[in-house]
Amino acid sequence: MRMISSLIATLFCAGSFAAALPDEPHLYVEGTAKMQVQPDRATIRVAISEKSKQLVEAKNKVDTVVANAIKLAKRFDIKKDDIHAEQLNIHRQTRYNRNTNEEEFEGFRITRSLTLTLGKIDSYPELLQELVNAGITEFNNTEFSVSNHNELADKLKKEAIKDAKSAASELANEFDVDLDKLYSVSFAPMNVPSVPYVRQAARATLMDTESGSYKEAYNTGAITISAQVFAVYLIK
């Protein structure tokens, strides 16, 4: 891992000094790599919303629901650092009365948001049901991810570098030219008018994780993780 990180840092450094393509004959290529993995964690964003003319009563109800949801999260082995409760939001709501041409007070809308990161993905359907039972009224979105994303991303960057090398060799061979030296490289597309040469898209490798099984109603499918590298080679 340290060797990969050092290599990536070196490539970023080289790319930062390459503002444009060289004047000499060159090849501009793109290397790609990707894989599909089953998620093993879920970041769940929910909220409780209450509307009432009695501000204190509504606030107490919202705070109680959030407190119960936090206790519930701990029962599902969600760590304290993976529980984020937002501050209370209070909005005074009015309605325009056409008969009196005045704004009439309708009540207060009180909301609090809660973000939970669940590590035991098999418990996801059960946790959702328990949150509903606890009084949560809004489910904003859920983001599925893998806990070893950085490790996989580093591996893919290394594979993308290999693909870029192969692309350069393939292209040079097709045009009967010889590769000279690497001029520049970047993990983001270069700000140049040229379009890089890309080899035939690589198939995504499917990797399973132990925590990838769901109840059918909550099956999310695989997540695709990808990496790209853009390289310029001088030719002779």
Secondary structure, 3 states (H helix, E strand, C coil): CHHHHHHHHHHHHHHHCCCCCCCCCEEEEEEEEEEEECCCEEEEEEEEEEEECCHHHHHHHHHHHHHHHHHHHHHCCCCHHHEEECCCEEEEEEEEECCCCEEEEEEEEEEEEEEEEECCHHHHHHHHHHHHHHCCCEEEEEEEECCCHHHHHHHHHHHHHHHHHHHHHHHHHHCCCCEEEEEEEECCCCCCCCCCEECCCCCCEEECCCCCCCCHHHCCCCEEEEEEEEEEEEEC
